[in-house]
């Protein structure tokens, strides 16, 4: 994977000058897009707030709406731990209000959001959900619960233990979410896909959105087992897709480049290279879930470490070029509007 070399305060950050070496006009610029997964944050050396996001949005694609995904932004330090994430909801609500003013273009930025609530609190989450709903001016749609875990010490675990989705308190909180009409974004690694399938079966009234194509692990102990990982991942995805209450987000995969010389690989990838790297994985997702439950995602600014916004969406358009117009509508906006109950 080609990577920028820019580091600020010891952290690798998006390098706009590096990305500008590859410029692409938007393909099919009339296609309506809902970007269902992006972040906004103020991190040391890498602010990505409304001006930065608006600049990326203004690269030619017809992005009409976006969904903010929690990323531990702007937590309220003075509150009890269980309520600190209300600060993120208030922050996103403010960003949405800024977008509604028209000062950052026509895109309905942060039209909806998924926040963070600790689901191991069980039934006690109801009051916390109510506070998020109240403070979001109607934008709060549910929670992203990240439970990525692998038995290898070489893989970064998000939670300290396995099978978090099977815990009774988590399922109790998820039942509350289903009653309240909220949805749950799940972020797991591919060996955990059966957990998601079991979870979806146990909670058929809960809308679940699986993040990042089920996150096939291609590093650490899995590095030289790509074909094996692909087959295990694909079988797991098919088991998850059998449950009609699960949607899938398509994106956020490694960009493995094999063509070109050393000088070419030092450039950012173009959309053909991104599409070539992602197509086998994303096509399998679309085949399993169908276009009406599949949605392309930018995952910006994380994805910006490797490809620009224009290139990322061009890659998706290349992958979808053989789809019908109705299928394209679902992949680029329709599925996201359904999953997140957008206008």
DRENTI-728720 format. One record per residue (C-alpha): residue number from 1; x, y, z; residue in three letters. Coordinates in Angstrom, 1 decimal. Layout:
<site resi="NUM" x="X" y="Y" z="Z" resn="ALA"/>
...
***
This chain:
<site resi="1" x="0.0" y="0.0" z="0.0" resn="UNK"/>
<site resi="2" x="1.3" y="3.4" z="-0.9" resn="UNK"/>
<site resi="3" x="1.4" y="5.8" z="2.1" resn="UNK"/>
<site resi="4" x="2.2" y="9.4" z="2.6" resn="UNK"/>
<site resi="5" x="5.3" y="10.2" z="4.7" resn="UNK"/>
<site resi="6" x="3.9" y="13.2" z="6.4" resn="UNK"/>
<site resi="7" x="4.1" y="13.0" z="10.2" resn="UNK"/>
<site resi="8" x="3.0" y="15.5" z="12.8" resn="UNK"/>
<site resi="9" x="3.7" y="15.1" z="16.5" resn="UNK"/>
<site resi="10" x="4.7" y="11.4" z="15.7" resn="UNK"/>
<site resi="11" x="1.4" y="10.7" z="14.0" resn="UNK"/>
<site resi="12" x="0.9" y="9.9" z="10.3" resn="UNK"/>
<site resi="13" x="-1.6" y="12.4" z="9.0" resn="UNK"/>
<site resi="14" x="-3.3" y="13.0" z="5.6" resn="UNK"/>
<site resi="15" x="-0.9" y="14.8" z="3.3" resn="UNK"/>
<site resi="16" x="-2.9" y="17.1" z="0.9" resn="UNK"/>
<site resi="17" x="0.2" y="17.9" z="-1.2" resn="UNK"/>
<site resi="18" x="0.9" y="14.2" z="-1.7" resn="UNK"/>
<site resi="19" x="-2.7" y="13.5" z="-2.7" resn="UNK"/>
<site resi="20" x="-2.8" y="16.4" z="-5.2" resn="UNK"/>
<site resi="21" x="-0.2" y="14.5" z="-7.3" resn="UNK"/>
<site resi="22" x="-3.1" y="12.5" z="-8.6" resn="UNK"/>
<site resi="23" x="-6.1" y="14.6" z="-9.8" resn="UNK"/>
<site resi="24" x="-9.3" y="13.1" z="-11.1" resn="UNK"/>
<site resi="25" x="-12.5" y="14.7" z="-12.2" resn="UNK"/>
<site resi="26" x="-15.6" y="13.1" z="-10.8" resn="UNK"/>
<site resi="27" x="-17.0" y="10.3" z="-12.9" resn="UNK"/>
<site resi="28" x="-20.8" y="10.4" z="-13.4" resn="UNK"/>
<site resi="29" x="-21.1" y="13.6" z="-11.4" resn="UNK"/>
<site resi="30" x="-24.9" y="13.6" z="-11.4" resn="UNK"/>
<site resi="31" x="-25.1" y="10.4" z="-9.3" resn="UNK"/>
<site resi="32" x="-26.7" y="11.2" z="-6.0" resn="UNK"/>
<site resi="33" x="-24.5" y="10.2" z="-3.0" resn="UNK"/>
<site resi="34" x="-25.2" y="9.8" z="0.6" resn="UNK"/>
<site resi="35" x="-21.9" y="9.4" z="2.4" resn="UNK"/>
<site resi="36" x="-23.0" y="7.1" z="5.4" resn="UNK"/>
<site resi="37" x="-19.7" y="7.1" z="7.3" resn="UNK"/>
<site resi="38" x="-17.3" y="9.9" z="8.0" resn="UNK"/>
<site resi="39" x="-15.8" y="11.6" z="11.1" resn="UNK"/>
<site resi="40" x="-15.0" y="15.1" z="12.3" resn="UNK"/>
<site resi="41" x="-12.3" y="15.7" z="14.9" resn="UNK"/>
<site resi="42" x="-9.8" y="18.0" z="16.4" resn="UNK"/>
<site resi="43" x="-6.7" y="15.8" z="17.0" resn="UNK"/>
<site resi="44" x="-3.1" y="17.0" z="17.5" resn="UNK"/>
<site resi="45" x="-1.7" y="18.0" z="14.1" resn="UNK"/>
<site resi="46" x="-4.7" y="16.8" z="12.1" resn="UNK"/>
<site resi="47" x="-7.8" y="18.8" z="12.6" resn="UNK"/>
<site resi="48" x="-10.7" y="17.6" z="10.3" resn="UNK"/>
<site resi="49" x="-13.6" y="19.8" z="11.0" resn="UNK"/>
<site resi="50" x="-16.3" y="21.5" z="8.8" resn="UNK"/>
<site resi="51" x="-13.9" y="23.5" z="6.6" resn="UNK"/>
<site resi="52" x="-11.7" y="20.5" z="5.8" resn="UNK"/>
<site resi="53" x="-14.6" y="18.2" z="5.1" resn="UNK"/>
<site resi="54" x="-16.4" y="20.8" z="3.0" resn="UNK"/>
<site resi="55" x="-13.2" y="21.2" z="0.9" resn="UNK"/>
<site resi="56" x="-13.2" y="17.4" z="0.2" resn="UNK"/>
<site resi="57" x="-16.9" y="17.4" z="-0.6" resn="UNK"/>
<site resi="58" x="-16.4" y="20.2" z="-3.2" resn="UNK"/>
<site resi="59" x="-14.4" y="17.9" z="-5.5" resn="UNK"/>
<site resi="60" x="-17.2" y="17.3" z="-8.0" resn="UNK"/>
<site resi="61" x="-19.3" y="14.4" z="-6.7" resn="UNK"/>
<site resi="62" x="-23.0" y="15.0" z="-5.9" resn="UNK"/>
<site resi="63" x="-23.0" y="14.3" z="-2.2" resn="UNK"/>
<site resi="64" x="-26.4" y="15.4" z="-1.0" resn="UNK"/>
<site resi="65" x="-26.2" y="14.2" z="2.6" resn="UNK"/>
<site resi="66" x="-23.8" y="12.6" z="5.2" resn="UNK"/>
<site resi="67" x="-23.9" y="10.5" z="8.3" resn="UNK"/>
<site resi="68" x="-21.5" y="11.1" z="11.1" resn="UNK"/>
<site resi="69" x="-19.9" y="8.1" z="12.8" resn="UNK"/>
<site resi="70" x="-18.7" y="8.4" z="16.4" resn="UNK"/>
<site resi="71" x="-15.0" y="8.7" z="16.9" resn="UNK"/>
<site resi="72" x="-14.6" y="9.9" z="20.5" resn="UNK"/>
<site resi="73" x="-14.7" y="13.6" z="19.4" resn="UNK"/>
<site resi="74" x="-15.4" y="16.4" z="21.9" resn="UNK"/>
<site resi="75" x="-16.3" y="14.3" z="24.9" resn="UNK"/>
<site resi="76" x="-17.4" y="16.3" z="28.0" resn="UNK"/>
<site resi="77" x="-14.7" y="15.8" z="30.5" resn="UNK"/>
<site resi="78" x="-16.7" y="17.1" z="33.5" resn="UNK"/>
<site resi="79" x="-19.5" y="14.5" z="33.1" resn="UNK"/>
<site resi="80" x="-19.7" y="10.9" z="34.5" resn="UNK"/>
<site resi="81" x="-18.1" y="8.5" z="32.1" resn="UNK"/>
<site resi="82" x="-21.4" y="7.1" z="30.8" resn="UNK"/>
<site resi="83" x="-22.5" y="10.6" z="29.8" resn="UNK"/>
<site resi="84" x="-19.3" y="12.1" z="28.4" resn="UNK"/>
<site resi="85" x="-20.2" y="11.1" z="24.8" resn="UNK"/>
<site resi="86" x="-23.1" y="13.5" z="25.0" resn="UNK"/>
<site resi="87" x="-20.5" y="16.1" z="24.2" resn="UNK"/>
<site resi="88" x="-19.9" y="14.5" z="20.8" resn="UNK"/>
<site resi="89" x="-23.6" y="14.5" z="20.0" resn="UNK"/>
<site resi="90" x="-23.8" y="18.2" z="20.9" resn="UNK"/>
<site resi="91" x="-20.7" y="18.9" z="18.7" resn="UNK"/>
<site resi="92" x="-22.2" y="17.1" z="15.7" resn="UNK"/>
<site resi="93" x="-25.5" y="18.8" z="16.2" resn="UNK"/>
<site resi="94" x="-23.7" y="22.1" z="16.0" resn="UNK"/>
<site resi="95" x="-21.9" y="21.0" z="12.8" resn="UNK"/>
<site resi="96" x="-25.2" y="20.0" z="11.3" resn="UNK"/>
<site resi="97" x="-26.6" y="23.4" z="12.1" resn="UNK"/>
<site resi="98" x="-23.6" y="25.1" z="10.5" resn="UNK"/>
<site resi="99" x="-24.3" y="23.0" z="7.3" resn="UNK"/>
<site resi="100" x="-28.0" y="23.9" z="7.4" resn="UNK"/>
<site resi="101" x="-27.0" y="27.6" z="7.1" resn="UNK"/>
<site resi="102" x="-25.5" y="27.0" z="3.7" resn="UNK"/>
<site resi="103" x="-22.2" y="28.4" z="4.6" resn="UNK"/>
<site resi="104" x="-20.4" y="25.1" z="3.7" resn="UNK"/>
<site resi="105" x="-22.2" y="24.3" z="0.4" resn="UNK"/>
<site resi="106" x="-25.4" y="22.4" z="-0.4" resn="UNK"/>
<site resi="107" x="-24.6" y="19.1" z="1.2" resn="UNK"/>
<site resi="108" x="-26.7" y="18.2" z="4.3" resn="UNK"/>
<site resi="109" x="-23.5" y="17.5" z="6.4" resn="UNK"/>
<site resi="110" x="-24.3" y="15.5" z="9.5" resn="UNK"/>
<site resi="111" x="-27.9" y="15.1" z="8.6" resn="UNK"/>
<site resi="112" x="-27.8" y="12.0" z="10.8" resn="UNK"/>
<site resi="113" x="-25.3" y="10.6" z="13.3" resn="UNK"/>
<site resi="114" x="-24.5" y="7.5" z="15.2" resn="UNK"/>
<site resi="115" x="-23.0" y="8.1" z="18.6" resn="UNK"/>
<site resi="116" x="-21.4" y="6.2" z="21.4" resn="UNK"/>
<site resi="117" x="-23.2" y="4.6" z="24.4" resn="UNK"/>
<site resi="118" x="-21.7" y="1.8" z="26.5" resn="UNK"/>
<site resi="119" x="-24.1" y="-1.1" z="25.9" resn="UNK"/>
<site resi="120" x="-22.9" y="-3.2" z="28.8" resn="UNK"/>
<site resi="121" x="-25.0" y="-0.8" z="31.0" resn="UNK"/>
<site resi="122" x="-28.1" y="-2.9" z="29.8" resn="UNK"/>
<site resi="123" x="-31.5" y="-1.4" z="30.4" resn="UNK"/>
<site resi="124" x="-30.0" y="1.7" z="32.0" resn="UNK"/>
<site resi="125" x="-29.1" y="2.9" z="28.5" resn="UNK"/>
<site resi="126" x="-32.6" y="3.9" z="27.9" resn="UNK"/>
<site resi="127" x="-32.3" y="7.2" z="29.7" resn="UNK"/>
<site resi="128" x="-28.9" y="7.9" z="28.0" resn="UNK"/>
<site resi="129" x="-30.4" y="7.3" z="24.6" resn="UNK"/>
<site resi="130" x="-33.2" y="9.7" z="25.5" resn="UNK"/>
<site resi="131" x="-30.6" y="12.4" z="26.3" resn="UNK"/>
<site resi="132" x="-28.8" y="11.9" z="23.0" resn="UNK"/>
<site resi="133" x="-32.1" y="12.1" z="21.1" resn="UNK"/>
<site resi="134" x="-33.0" y="15.3" z="23.0" resn="UNK"/>
<site resi="135" x="-29.6" y="17.0" z="22.4" resn="UNK"/>
<site resi="136" x="-29.2" y="16.0" z="18.7" resn="UNK"/>
<site resi="137" x="-32.1" y="18.1" z="17.2" resn="UNK"/>
<site resi="138" x="-33.4" y="14.9" z="15.5" resn="UNK"/>
<site resi="139" x="-30.0" y="13.7" z="14.1" resn="UNK"/>
<site resi="140" x="-29.2" y="10.9" z="16.5" resn="UNK"/>
<site resi="141" x="-30.0" y="7.5" z="14.8" resn="UNK"/>
<site resi="142" x="-28.3" y="5.1" z="17.1" resn="UNK"/>
<site resi="143" x="-25.0" y="3.8" z="18.3" resn="UNK"/>
<site resi="144" x="-21.8" y="2.5" z="16.8" resn="UNK"/>
<site resi="145" x="-20.5" y="-0.3" z="19.1" resn="UNK"/>
<site resi="146" x="-17.0" y="-1.3" z="18.2" resn="UNK"/>
<site resi="147" x="-16.1" y="-4.8" z="19.5" resn="UNK"/>
<site resi="148" x="-13.2" y="-5.8" z="17.2" resn="UNK"/>
<site resi="149" x="-11.2" y="-8.5" z="18.9" resn="UNK"/>
<site resi="150" x="-8.8" y="-11.2" z="17.8" resn="UNK"/>
<site resi="151" x="-6.9" y="-13.8" z="19.7" resn="UNK"/>
<site resi="152" x="-3.5" y="-12.8" z="18.2" resn="UNK"/>
<site resi="153" x="-1.5" y="-10.4" z="20.2" resn="UNK"/>
<site resi="154" x="-0.3" y="-8.9" z="16.9" resn="UNK"/>
<site resi="155" x="-3.8" y="-7.5" z="16.2" resn="UNK"/>
<site resi="156" x="-5.0" y="-4.3" z="17.9" resn="UNK"/>
<site resi="157" x="-8.1" y="-5.1" z="20.0" resn="UNK"/>
<site resi="158" x="-10.8" y="-2.5" z="20.5" resn="UNK"/>
<site resi="159" x="-12.3" y="-4.4" z="23.5" resn="UNK"/>
<site resi="160" x="-10.4" y="-6.5" z="26.1" resn="UNK"/>
<site resi="161" x="-12.4" y="-9.7" z="25.7" resn="UNK"/>
<site resi="162" x="-14.1" y="-11.8" z="23.1" resn="UNK"/>
<site resi="163" x="-17.8" y="-12.2" z="22.3" resn="UNK"/>
<site resi="164" x="-18.9" y="-8.9" z="23.6" resn="UNK"/>
<site resi="165" x="-22.0" y="-9.0" z="21.4" resn="UNK"/>
<site resi="166" x="-23.1" y="-12.2" z="23.2" resn="UNK"/>
<site resi="167" x="-23.2" y="-10.6" z="26.7" resn="UNK"/>
<site resi="168" x="-26.7" y="-10.4" z="28.2" resn="UNK"/>
<site resi="169" x="-26.4" y="-6.8" z="29.2" resn="UNK"/>
<site resi="170" x="-25.4" y="-5.8" z="25.6" resn="UNK"/>
<site resi="171" x="-28.4" y="-7.7" z="24.2" resn="UNK"/>
<site resi="172" x="-30.6" y="-6.1" z="26.8" resn="UNK"/>
<site resi="173" x="-29.5" y="-2.6" z="25.7" resn="UNK"/>
<site resi="174" x="-29.9" y="-3.6" z="22.0" resn="UNK"/>
<site resi="175" x="-33.5" y="-4.6" z="22.7" resn="UNK"/>
<site resi="176" x="-34.1" y="-1.2" z="24.2" resn="UNK"/>
<site resi="177" x="-32.6" y="0.3" z="21.0" resn="UNK"/>
<site resi="178" x="-35.0" y="-1.8" z="18.8" resn="UNK"/>
<site resi="179" x="-38.0" y="-0.6" z="20.9" resn="UNK"/>
<site resi="180" x="-36.9" y="3.0" z="20.5" resn="UNK"/>
<site resi="181" x="-36.4" y="2.7" z="16.7" resn="UNK"/>
<site resi="182" x="-32.6" y="3.2" z="16.9" resn="UNK"/>
<site resi="183" x="-30.1" y="1.3" z="14.8" resn="UNK"/>
<site resi="184" x="-26.8" y="-0.3" z="15.7" resn="UNK"/>
<site resi="185" x="-23.5" y="0.0" z="13.8" resn="UNK"/>
<site resi="186" x="-21.2" y="-2.9" z="14.4" resn="UNK"/>
<site resi="187" x="-17.4" y="-2.9" z="13.9" resn="UNK"/>
<site resi="188" x="-15.8" y="-6.3" z="14.2" resn="UNK"/>
<site resi="189" x="-13.0" y="-8.3" z="12.6" resn="UNK"/>
<site resi="190" x="-13.8" y="-11.0" z="10.1" resn="UNK"/>
<site resi="191" x="-13.3" y="-14.0" z="12.5" resn="UNK"/>
<site resi="192" x="-16.2" y="-12.5" z="14.6" resn="UNK"/>
<site resi="193" x="-18.8" y="-12.4" z="11.8" resn="UNK"/>
<site resi="194" x="-20.6" y="-15.4" z="13.2" resn="UNK"/>
<site resi="195" x="-21.1" y="-13.3" z="16.4" resn="UNK"/>
<site resi="196" x="-22.9" y="-10.7" z="14.3" resn="UNK"/>
<site resi="197" x="-25.0" y="-13.3" z="12.6" resn="UNK"/>
<site resi="198" x="-26.1" y="-14.7" z="16.0" resn="UNK"/>
<site resi="199" x="-26.8" y="-11.2" z="17.3" resn="UNK"/>
<site resi="200" x="-28.9" y="-10.4" z="14.3" resn="UNK"/>
<site resi="201" x="-30.9" y="-13.6" z="14.7" resn="UNK"/>
<site resi="202" x="-31.5" y="-12.9" z="18.4" resn="UNK"/>
<site resi="203" x="-32.7" y="-9.3" z="17.6" resn="UNK"/>
<site resi="204" x="-34.6" y="-9.4" z="14.3" resn="UNK"/>
<site resi="205" x="-36.3" y="-6.1" z="15.0" resn="UNK"/>
<site resi="206" x="-33.0" y="-4.2" z="15.3" resn="UNK"/>
<site resi="207" x="-31.5" y="-2.6" z="12.2" resn="UNK"/>
<site resi="208" x="-27.8" y="-3.5" z="12.2" resn="UNK"/>
<site resi="209" x="-25.2" y="-1.8" z="9.9" resn="UNK"/>
<site resi="210" x="-22.0" y="-3.8" z="9.6" resn="UNK"/>
<site resi="211" x="-19.1" y="-1.4" z="9.1" resn="UNK"/>
<site resi="212" x="-16.1" y="-1.6" z="6.7" resn="UNK"/>
<site resi="213" x="-17.1" y="-4.7" z="4.7" resn="UNK"/>
<site resi="214" x="-16.7" y="-6.9" z="7.8" resn="UNK"/>
<site resi="215" x="-13.0" y="-5.9" z="8.2" resn="UNK"/>
<site resi="216" x="-11.0" y="-8.8" z="6.7" resn="UNK"/>
<site resi="217" x="-7.7" y="-8.9" z="8.6" resn="UNK"/>
<site resi="218" x="-4.8" y="-9.0" z="6.1" resn="UNK"/>
<site resi="219" x="-2.0" y="-8.1" z="8.4" resn="UNK"/>
<site resi="220" x="-0.2" y="-9.7" z="11.4" resn="UNK"/>
<site resi="221" x="-0.6" y="-13.5" z="11.5" resn="UNK"/>
<site resi="222" x="-3.0" y="-13.3" z="8.5" resn="UNK"/>
<site resi="223" x="-0.5" y="-11.6" z="6.2" resn="UNK"/>
<site resi="224" x="0.4" y="-14.6" z="4.0" resn="UNK"/>
<site resi="225" x="-3.0" y="-16.2" z="4.1" resn="UNK"/>
<site resi="226" x="-4.9" y="-13.8" z="1.8" resn="UNK"/>
<site resi="227" x="-6.8" y="-16.6" z="-0.1" resn="UNK"/>
<site resi="228" x="-7.7" y="-18.4" z="3.2" resn="UNK"/>
<site resi="229" x="-8.9" y="-15.1" z="4.7" resn="UNK"/>
<site resi="230" x="-11.0" y="-14.3" z="1.7" resn="UNK"/>
<site resi="231" x="-12.8" y="-17.6" z="1.8" resn="UNK"/>
<site resi="232" x="-13.4" y="-17.5" z="5.6" resn="UNK"/>
<site resi="233" x="-14.5" y="-13.9" z="5.3" resn="UNK"/>
<site resi="234" x="-16.9" y="-14.6" z="2.4" resn="UNK"/>
<site resi="235" x="-18.5" y="-17.5" z="4.2" resn="UNK"/>
<site resi="236" x="-19.0" y="-15.4" z="7.3" resn="UNK"/>
<site resi="237" x="-20.4" y="-12.5" z="5.3" resn="UNK"/>
<site resi="238" x="-23.0" y="-14.8" z="3.7" resn="UNK"/>
<site resi="239" x="-24.1" y="-16.0" z="7.1" resn="UNK"/>
<site resi="240" x="-24.6" y="-12.4" z="8.2" resn="UNK"/>
<site resi="241" x="-26.3" y="-11.4" z="5.0" resn="UNK"/>
<site resi="242" x="-28.9" y="-14.2" z="5.6" resn="UNK"/>
<site resi="243" x="-30.5" y="-11.9" z="8.2" resn="UNK"/>
<site resi="244" x="-32.6" y="-9.3" z="6.5" resn="UNK"/>
<site resi="245" x="-32.1" y="-6.7" z="9.3" resn="UNK"/>
<site resi="246" x="-28.4" y="-6.3" z="8.5" resn="UNK"/>
<site resi="247" x="-27.0" y="-3.7" z="6.1" resn="UNK"/>
<site resi="248" x="-23.3" y="-3.5" z="5.0" resn="UNK"/>
<site resi="249" x="-21.0" y="-0.5" z="4.5" resn="UNK"/>
<site resi="250" x="-18.6" y="-0.9" z="1.6" resn="UNK"/>
<site resi="251" x="-15.2" y="0.6" z="1.9" resn="UNK"/>
<site resi="252" x="-12.2" y="1.1" z="4.3" resn="UNK"/>
<site resi="253" x="-10.2" y="-1.8" z="2.9" resn="UNK"/>
<site resi="254" x="-6.4" y="-1.9" z="2.3" resn="UNK"/>
<site resi="255" x="-5.3" y="-0.7" z="-1.1" resn="UNK"/>
<site resi="256" x="-2.8" y="-3.4" z="-2.2" resn="UNK"/>
<site resi="257" x="-1.0" y="-2.3" z="-5.4" resn="UNK"/>
<site resi="258" x="1.0" y="-4.7" z="-7.5" resn="UNK"/>
<site resi="259" x="1.3" y="-3.0" z="-10.9" resn="UNK"/>
<site resi="260" x="3.7" y="-0.2" z="-11.9" resn="UNK"/>
<site resi="261" x="7.3" y="0.6" z="-11.1" resn="UNK"/>
<site resi="262" x="8.7" y="2.0" z="-7.9" resn="UNK"/>
<site resi="263" x="8.2" y="5.6" z="-9.0" resn="UNK"/>
<site resi="264" x="4.6" y="5.0" z="-9.8" resn="UNK"/>
<site resi="265" x="3.9" y="3.3" z="-6.5" resn="UNK"/>
<site resi="266" x="5.2" y="6.4" z="-4.6" resn="UNK"/>
<site resi="267" x="2.3" y="8.3" z="-6.1" resn="UNK"/>
<site resi="268" x="-1.2" y="8.1" z="-4.5" resn="UNK"/>
<site resi="269" x="-3.3" y="5.4" z="-6.0" resn="UNK"/>
<site resi="270" x="-5.7" y="6.4" z="-8.8" resn="UNK"/>
<site resi="271" x="-9.3" y="5.2" z="-8.8" resn="UNK"/>
<site resi="272" x="-8.6" y="2.3" z="-11.2" resn="UNK"/>
<site resi="273" x="-6.0" y="0.9" z="-8.7" resn="UNK"/>
<site resi="274" x="-8.4" y="1.4" z="-5.8" resn="UNK"/>
<site resi="275" x="-11.2" y="-0.3" z="-7.7" resn="UNK"/>
<site resi="276" x="-8.9" y="-3.2" z="-8.7" resn="UNK"/>
<site resi="277" x="-7.9" y="-3.7" z="-5.0" resn="UNK"/>
<site resi="278" x="-11.5" y="-3.5" z="-3.6" resn="UNK"/>
<site resi="279" x="-13.7" y="-5.0" z="-6.3" resn="UNK"/>
<site resi="280" x="-13.3" y="-8.7" z="-5.3" resn="UNK"/>
<site resi="281" x="-14.3" y="-7.9" z="-1.7" resn="UNK"/>
<site resi="282" x="-17.1" y="-5.4" z="-2.4" resn="UNK"/>
<site resi="283" x="-18.6" y="-7.4" z="-5.2" resn="UNK"/>
<site resi="284" x="-18.9" y="-10.3" z="-2.9" resn="UNK"/>
<site resi="285" x="-20.7" y="-8.1" z="-0.3" resn="UNK"/>
<site resi="286" x="-23.1" y="-6.8" z="-2.9" resn="UNK"/>
<site resi="287" x="-23.8" y="-10.3" z="-4.1" resn="UNK"/>
<site resi="288" x="-24.5" y="-11.5" z="-0.6" resn="UNK"/>
<site resi="289" x="-26.5" y="-8.5" z="0.8" resn="UNK"/>
<site resi="290" x="-28.0" y="-7.2" z="-2.5" resn="UNK"/>
<site resi="291" x="-27.8" y="-3.5" z="-3.5" resn="UNK"/>
<site resi="292" x="-30.8" y="-2.5" z="-1.3" resn="UNK"/>
<site resi="293" x="-28.7" y="-3.4" z="1.8" resn="UNK"/>
<site resi="294" x="-25.3" y="-2.3" z="0.6" resn="UNK"/>
<site resi="295" x="-23.9" y="1.3" z="0.8" resn="UNK"/>
<site resi="296" x="-20.6" y="2.8" z="-0.3" resn="UNK"/>
<site resi="297" x="-18.8" y="4.7" z="2.5" resn="UNK"/>
<site resi="298" x="-15.9" y="7.2" z="2.4" resn="UNK"/>
<site resi="299" x="-14.6" y="6.6" z="5.9" resn="UNK"/>
<site resi="300" x="-13.0" y="10.1" z="5.8" resn="UNK"/>
<site resi="301" x="-10.6" y="11.4" z="7.0" resn="UNK"/>
<site resi="302" x="-9.2" y="7.9" z="7.8" resn="UNK"/>
<site resi="303" x="-9.3" y="6.9" z="4.1" resn="UNK"/>
<site resi="304" x="-7.6" y="10.2" z="3.3" resn="UNK"/>
<site resi="305" x="-4.3" y="8.7" z="4.4" resn="UNK"/>
<site resi="306" x="-4.2" y="6.7" z="1.2" resn="UNK"/>
<site resi="307" x="-6.6" y="8.3" z="-1.4" resn="UNK"/>
<site resi="308" x="-8.5" y="11.5" z="-2.0" resn="UNK"/>
<site resi="309" x="-12.2" y="12.0" z="-1.7" resn="UNK"/>
<site resi="310" x="-12.6" y="12.3" z="-5.5" resn="UNK"/>
<site resi="311" x="-10.5" y="9.2" z="-6.2" resn="UNK"/>
<site resi="312" x="-12.4" y="7.1" z="-3.5" resn="UNK"/>
<site resi="313" x="-15.8" y="7.8" z="-5.0" resn="UNK"/>
<site resi="314" x="-14.6" y="7.4" z="-8.5" resn="UNK"/>
<site resi="315" x="-13.3" y="3.9" z="-7.4" resn="UNK"/>
<site resi="316" x="-16.8" y="3.1" z="-6.2" resn="UNK"/>
<site resi="317" x="-18.3" y="4.2" z="-9.4" resn="UNK"/>
<site resi="318" x="-15.9" y="2.0" z="-11.4" resn="UNK"/>
<site resi="319" x="-16.9" y="-1.0" z="-9.2" resn="UNK"/>
<site resi="320" x="-20.6" y="-0.3" z="-9.8" resn="UNK"/>
<site resi="321" x="-20.3" y="0.5" z="-13.5" resn="UNK"/>
<site resi="322" x="-22.1" y="-2.8" z="-14.5" resn="UNK"/>
<site resi="323" x="-25.0" y="-2.2" z="-12.2" resn="UNK"/>
<site resi="324" x="-28.5" y="-1.1" z="-13.3" resn="UNK"/>
<site resi="325" x="-29.6" y="2.5" z="-12.6" resn="UNK"/>
<site resi="326" x="-31.8" y="1.3" z="-9.7" resn="UNK"/>
<site resi="327" x="-29.0" y="-0.8" z="-8.3" resn="UNK"/>
<site resi="328" x="-26.6" y="2.3" z="-8.4" resn="UNK"/>
<site resi="329" x="-29.3" y="4.4" z="-6.7" resn="UNK"/>
<site resi="330" x="-29.4" y="1.9" z="-3.8" resn="UNK"/>
<site resi="331" x="-25.6" y="1.6" z="-3.5" resn="UNK"/>
<site resi="332" x="-24.9" y="5.3" z="-3.6" resn="UNK"/>
<site resi="333" x="-27.8" y="6.6" z="-1.6" resn="UNK"/>
<site resi="334" x="-30.9" y="4.5" z="-1.3" resn="UNK"/>
<site resi="335" x="-29.7" y="1.9" z="1.2" resn="UNK"/>
<site resi="336" x="-28.2" y="4.6" z="3.4" resn="UNK"/>
<site resi="337" x="-31.5" y="6.5" z="3.4" resn="UNK"/>
<site resi="338" x="-33.3" y="3.4" z="4.4" resn="UNK"/>
<site resi="339" x="-30.9" y="2.3" z="7.1" resn="UNK"/>
<site resi="340" x="-30.6" y="5.7" z="8.7" resn="UNK"/>
<site resi="341" x="-34.1" y="6.9" z="8.1" resn="UNK"/>
<site resi="342" x="-33.1" y="10.0" z="6.0" resn="UNK"/>
<site resi="343" x="-35.4" y="12.3" z="4.1" resn="UNK"/>
***
